[in-house]
Amino acid sequence: HQSESLMMCIFGVNKEPIGVYDLQSPESPEWLPIFQLRVVPASAPWRKLAHLDRKRALAALARRYLRGCGPTGERNLAKWAGLPLRDARAGLIAIASALDVRADGLFDLAGRAPAPPLPPPWLLGAFDPLLLGWVSREPLLGSNQNLVTSNGRFRPFALVRGRAAATWSLQAGKIALEPFRRISRRDLKALKRD
């Protein structure tokens, strides 16, 4: 008896599968960053995936998203996953017994360990996933939305104490910071080391 695995099939423009992603496998942890998902070749028997229960798939997606990005709201889940809001809500409803609803209206997985301490100051590159999939980036960027340029392109930026503090570039092989808020000497040294 094999354990059932949830799969996500990605289809190309011509409606043919271009890959099948294993969302739940016995040898993998409960939540995997995108870059660690196993891709099963499109030649796999993908037509057998028709039996996949939509409710279970949406529930698994919501649970995994909350593990990596919680606490959050339904609109962030929908934006990140590229789903209609009704599907994001259906995924959250399917795992309602495993959720805590916070006073600010955000959802999180019940019994989650306290948040780890903020990371040390670090330099993030353009298109860092930290800024992707949010309805509002205000909690990270504050009033400095100028980090986001036209066509959704992000400039490399420095994260200090959990918030964007500067943009950066390499000039003559050295890091050049353009702070838009005060950065302590200690944090500047940490950024230079990064």
N, C-alpha and C positions, 0 to 999 in steps of 0.2 A: 504494500500500500504506500504510494508516494504521497507526500504532502503537496497540497495544491499551491501553486505559485501564482501570484498576481503579476500580470505582464502589462506593459504599456506599449502599444504598437504605434510607431510614427509613420505616417503615410506621406508620400511625396505628392507633387502636383498632379501626377498622372494616376493617383489613387492606388498605386502599388506600394507595398510596404518598403520602407528604406531601413528599418531597424526595429527590433523588439527589445524593450528594456525590462529586465527582471526587477520588479519592485519589491519582491519579498522572497528571499531564498534562505534556506537553512544555514548556509555558511556565511551569510553576511549579517552585519549588525542591523538593528531596527531602522536606523536612519543612515543614509549614505549621502555624502555630498554628490552633486551632479557628476563631478569628474571621476567618481569611483563606481558609478553604475555600470554593470556588465551589459554589453551589447551582444545580443544573440543575432547571428547573421540573418539577413532577410530571407534566406533560403530555408530557415526553420519552418516547421509546420504551423505557420501563423494562422491559417484558416481555422485551426482547432481552438483559437482564442475566442471564437464567437460566443462560447458559453460563459465568458467572463461576466459576472454580475456587476452591473454599473454601480449599484449602491455600495458594494464592497470596495470597488476600485476607488470611488470618490472618498470613502471613509479612510482608506489607506493613504491616499494623497493628502487629505486634511491632517491626519495624524503625523505623517512625516514632515509636513510643512511646519506644524506647530513645534515639533521636536527641534527643528533647526532655526525657526524664526519667531517662536512664541515669546511673549504674548503678542497677539495681533488681532486684527479684525477680519471680517469676512471679505471686505473689499480688497484687502491686501492679498489674501489667498487667491481670489479671483484674478487679480492683476498678475500675480506671479505665475500662476498656472495657465493663464490665457483662457480661462473658463468663463462662461456666463455666471453672473452672480447667483442665479438659481442653483447651479451645480456646486458652487462653493458652499452655499447654505446647506445643500443636501448632504455634502460630505461632513460638515460640522454637526448637523442633526444626527447623522448616523453614528457619531461618536460622542453624542451629548453626555452619556453617563460617565465618560472619561474626561470631561471638561470642567474647568472652573471658569466662571464668568466673573471678571473683576469689576470693581466699582466704576471704573472708567469705560466699561462696556467691551473691553477686549477679552478674548478667549485665551486660555492656556491649558495645558494638560494638567490634570489634577495630580497632586503629589510630586510635582516637579521639584527637584533640588533647587535651593537658592541660586540665583544667578552668580556665575563666577565673577571674580574681580575684573575690572576693566583691563584690557590689554595694555602693554606699554605703548608709548608713542611709536607709530610705524607709518611707513610710506606705502600708499596703495596706488596701484597702477590704474590706467584708464580702463573703464568697463569693469571695475571690481564688482563682484556680486553683492557686496554690501549695499550698494545703491540701487540694485535692480529689484523690481517687483513690488514697489511700495506705491500706494496711492499718493502719499505725501512724503517727501524726504526731509521735511522740516525738522524732525527730531535729531537728525544727523547733521544737517547743513545749516540750521537756523535760518537767518535771513540771507545767507550766502548762496542762494540758488544759482549764482553766476558760475558755479562749478559745472553746471549742466549747460552745454552749448546746444546749438541748433542740431536737429536730427537725432536727438537723444544721445549725443556723444558726451562722455565724461572726461574731464581733465584729470590727470594724476593728482592726488591730494594727500595731505598728511592728516592722520587721525590722532588726536591728542585728547586723552580723558573721555573717550567715547564720542567725540564730536569732531567734525572737520575743522581744521585750524589754519590750513594754508594749501595753496597749490604748489606743485614743485615740478622741476625739470632738471635735466642734466645739461650743464654748460661747461665745456672743456673738461669733461670727465668728473665734474664735481656737482653735488646737489645744490640747486638754487631754489630756495624757498621764497614764496610770496605770501607771507602771513596776512590773514584778514582778521585776526584777533591776537591778543597777547599770548606769547608762548614763553614759558619760563626757560632759563638757561639750561636747567637740567633736562627738560623735555627737548630743547633744541639739540643738545648733545646726543640724546637717544635717537633722534631722527637722523642726525649725521652718521651715527653708527649703523643705522638700518640701511 
